[in-house]
Amino acid sequence: MWTVIYVSQSIETAKKLIDVLLTNKVISKLRRTNNCNESSCYEVLVPSTELETAQDLIFENELF
């Protein structure tokens, strides 16, 4: 099952996180949504088995 771990209004920030995850061999995918006020948001998803590793990488790379 895929789990959303990050939501951003900036595609650049979302792609930066995807790069960090892939560099650390964490499978991830990017999904565009329209859930933000009048603009698009980008969700970064990982398999639920990778959730803890992905969260650690977000904090280690100060992407919060």
Summary of the structure (lengths in Angstrom):
residues: 64
radius of gyration: 11.1
end to end distance: 23.1
largest distance: 34.0
contacts: 167
relative contact order: 0.30
helix: 41%
strand: 38%
